[in-house]
Amino acid sequence: MSSLQFALSLFFFLFAGAYAVRIGTKFFRLHRQMRQLYPIPIKDRAQSWEFVPLASKPNLYWVFVAAIVIGIMYITNFYDLKWGRWAIIPFAIIMFADIIFAYAFGPSLLGIGENSFILKLSMFIDTIPYADIESVKLDAPAPDARSTFGVSGNLGYWGTWHDSEHGTYTACYGRPDQCFFVRLKDGRGYMLGCNNTAEIVDRLNAILAEKYSH
């Protein structure tokens, strides 16, 4: 193996290792943040569910890694570098891990329960008790919204976000144009989205008015 081949191999492995560390760090920080945000869910059964349509925007990390894999394949075939074929493996593993990560926390359904509003993600369920809700309104993320512990466009928008209009909030939606915002009495916020958004907001406000207006 020449010095150039060794240098390229070292670069590929260092880059793949750094990317894997980044994914792992994001996963554990998000998991810890969610454990801090979400109390133990109350037991409630949804009377109806609304599907969360996922955004069609591709995740830039997937595109970036796929471009690297294609680039490695092209260079390997063009220069007939047999040693370069195995360099694709770590990037393929990273892409697979990223997809699994997205499926683990991607939003799925929103449900109206008897005592709470229910958020069903792929691997867990969170509940927002009606007694804790201060307001519900149709809204959308601000243009400067950024993810602090989450992912955008990767099978939905989820995790912890921050923008100038809403502060820090928990996201669980698929498309920014189908959102509503729930503010809790303790100051926490939820940016949620699903089909029939206006109907869900009306139903939640009707429930709050019926249960807690007096």
Wavefront OBJ file of the C-alpha trace (Angstrom):
o trace
v 0.000 0.000 0.000
v 1.448 3.361 -1.036
v 1.601 6.414 1.214
v -1.289 7.986 -0.716
v -3.439 4.904 -0.247
v -2.590 4.828 3.447
v -3.416 8.533 3.813
v -6.766 8.126 2.055
v -7.615 5.063 4.135
v -6.746 6.914 7.330
v -8.876 9.874 6.256
v -11.889 7.671 5.480
v -11.722 5.898 8.826
v -11.154 9.080 10.823
v -14.064 10.783 9.076
v -16.351 7.770 9.539
v -15.312 7.510 13.188
v -15.980 11.202 13.817
v -19.383 10.918 12.143
v -20.264 7.849 14.195
v -19.285 9.674 17.402
v -21.483 12.600 16.382
v -24.487 10.342 15.802
v -23.901 8.532 19.086
v -23.545 11.794 20.991
v -26.747 13.179 19.454
v -28.618 9.989 20.336
v -27.591 9.913 24.001
v -28.058 13.670 24.486
v -31.519 13.497 22.925
v -32.424 10.475 25.054
v -31.266 12.232 28.224
v -33.072 15.438 27.277
v -36.314 13.581 26.617
v -36.084 11.796 29.960
v -35.758 15.200 31.625
v -38.632 16.734 29.674
v -41.127 13.913 29.794
v -42.499 12.708 33.117
v -43.812 9.177 33.460
v -46.794 9.072 31.062
v -50.202 8.830 32.652
v -52.243 5.838 31.583
v -54.803 6.970 29.048
v -56.404 5.478 25.965
v -56.931 7.518 22.816
v -60.509 7.939 21.692
v -59.290 8.894 18.212
v -55.959 9.153 16.400
v -54.625 11.537 13.760
v -51.780 10.495 11.457
v -48.607 12.613 11.329
v -47.689 13.046 7.630
v -43.920 13.016 7.189
v -42.019 15.703 5.325
v -40.621 14.793 1.943
v -37.479 16.849 2.546
v -34.470 14.494 2.513
v -32.031 14.573 5.387
v -28.840 16.363 4.361
v -26.659 13.919 6.270
v -28.013 11.014 4.232
v -27.327 12.930 1.021
v -23.819 13.824 2.200
v -22.901 10.272 3.198
v -24.429 8.867 0.004
v -22.341 11.345 -2.018
v -19.204 10.168 -0.218
v -20.036 6.518 -0.891
v -20.631 7.251 -4.592
v -17.395 9.244 -4.732
v -15.412 6.396 -3.189
v -16.965 3.905 -5.613
v -16.099 6.149 -8.591
v -12.479 6.703 -7.514
v -12.062 3.001 -6.709
v -13.342 1.894 -10.108
v -11.640 4.659 -12.088
v -8.188 4.003 -10.621
v -8.815 0.280 -10.084
v -8.091 0.573 -6.358
v -9.175 -2.775 -4.959
v -8.281 -1.681 -1.455
v -10.812 1.165 -1.620
v -13.890 -1.025 -1.796
v -13.844 -1.832 1.895
v -13.832 1.932 2.670
v -17.525 1.982 1.703
v -18.456 -0.294 4.617
v -18.145 2.215 7.503
v -20.190 4.816 5.623
v -22.879 2.258 4.797
v -23.020 1.334 8.493
v -23.329 5.014 9.444
v -26.206 5.551 7.009
v -27.991 2.448 8.287
v -27.537 3.595 11.912
v -28.885 7.043 11.043
v -31.997 5.521 9.464
v -32.585 3.328 12.530
v -32.108 6.407 14.728
v -34.755 8.282 12.762
v -37.238 5.414 12.926
v -36.679 5.095 16.677
v -37.819 8.661 17.458
v -39.886 9.683 14.431
v -43.441 10.978 15.094
v -46.274 8.638 14.230
v -49.711 9.519 15.673
v -51.422 12.141 17.828
v -54.400 11.062 19.892
v -57.275 12.609 21.853
v -57.628 10.801 25.175
v -60.051 11.179 28.048
v -57.605 12.992 30.322
v -54.647 13.823 28.101
v -53.364 14.519 24.634
v -51.257 11.582 23.458
v -48.078 11.738 21.357
v -47.108 8.404 19.845
v -43.559 8.197 18.567
v -42.031 5.060 17.134
v -40.512 3.747 20.380
v -42.445 5.484 23.151
v -45.604 7.374 24.039
v -45.771 10.769 25.736
v -48.905 12.243 27.261
v -49.834 15.864 27.925
v -52.485 16.054 30.677
v -55.278 18.484 29.834
v -54.928 19.970 33.332
v -51.379 21.106 32.441
v -52.333 22.896 29.204
v -52.548 26.680 29.226
v -53.321 27.361 25.556
v -53.646 25.680 22.150
v -53.487 27.600 18.874
v -52.713 27.151 15.200
v -49.098 28.161 14.691
v -45.913 27.322 12.809
v -42.205 27.242 13.636
v -40.448 30.599 13.251
v -38.063 30.991 10.281
v -35.088 30.927 12.663
v -36.118 27.613 14.291
v -33.131 25.396 14.952
v -32.676 21.991 16.472
v -30.830 21.682 19.789
v -31.445 17.971 20.409
v -33.307 16.720 17.376
v -33.386 16.208 13.635
v -35.159 18.098 10.841
v -36.741 16.421 7.854
v -35.446 12.993 8.874
v -38.762 11.108 8.931
v -40.376 14.113 10.540
v -39.290 16.925 12.842
v -38.728 15.849 16.410
v -36.629 16.485 19.491
v -35.978 19.783 21.274
v -36.034 22.993 19.213
v -35.684 26.722 19.778
v -36.836 29.822 17.916
v -37.353 33.520 18.606
v -41.163 33.351 18.824
v -41.706 30.263 20.979
v -38.479 29.839 22.915
v -37.470 26.232 23.585
v -40.070 23.598 22.783
v -40.526 19.933 21.957
v -41.299 19.187 18.308
v -43.401 16.340 16.994
v -44.625 17.030 13.463
v -44.076 16.027 9.880
v -44.750 19.199 7.880
v -44.219 22.795 9.076
v -47.428 23.923 7.326
v -49.561 21.535 9.440
v -48.624 22.668 12.939
v -50.226 23.920 16.132
v -48.577 25.039 19.350
v -49.431 23.864 22.858
v -48.207 25.969 25.788
v -48.190 24.353 29.222
v -48.762 26.147 32.517
v -45.167 25.479 33.583
v -43.845 27.288 30.490
v -42.954 24.279 28.360
v -44.129 24.209 24.763
v -44.979 21.601 22.138
v -44.956 22.227 18.393
v -47.203 19.469 17.048
v -48.578 18.590 13.656
v -50.931 16.108 12.022
v -53.756 15.787 9.534
v -56.867 17.888 10.280
v -54.887 20.342 12.397
v -57.670 22.931 12.702
v -60.134 20.257 13.850
v -57.707 18.997 16.510
v -57.162 22.531 17.836
v -60.926 23.118 18.050
v -61.447 19.809 19.859
v -58.668 20.502 22.361
v -59.972 23.997 23.101
v -63.496 22.598 23.522
v -62.193 19.991 25.982
v -60.280 22.626 27.949
v -63.313 24.915 28.032
v -65.569 22.088 29.210
v -63.253 20.726 31.899
v -61.443 23.784 33.234
v -63.404 26.933 32.346
v -65.160 27.118 35.722
l 1 2 3 4 5 6 7 8 9 10 11 12 13 14 15 16 17 18 19 20 21 22 23 24 25 26 27 28 29 30 31 32 33 34 35 36 37 38 39 40 41 42 43 44 45 46 47 48 49 50 51 52 53 54 55 56 57 58 59 60 61 62 63 64 65 66 67 68 69 70 71 72 73 74 75 76 77 78 79 80 81 82 83 84 85 86 87 88 89 90 91 92 93 94 95 96 97 98 99 100 101 102 103 104 105 106 107 108 109 110 111 112 113 114 115 116 117 118 119 120 121 122 123 124 125 126 127 128 129 130 131 132 133 134 135 136 137 138 139 140 141 142 143 144 145 146 147 148 149 150 151 152 153 154 155 156 157 158 159 160 161 162 163 164 165 166 167 168 169 170 171 172 173 174 175 176 177 178 179 180 181 182 183 184 185 186 187 188 189 190 191 192 193 194 195 196 197 198 199 200 201 202 203 204 205 206 207 208 209 210 211 212 213 214
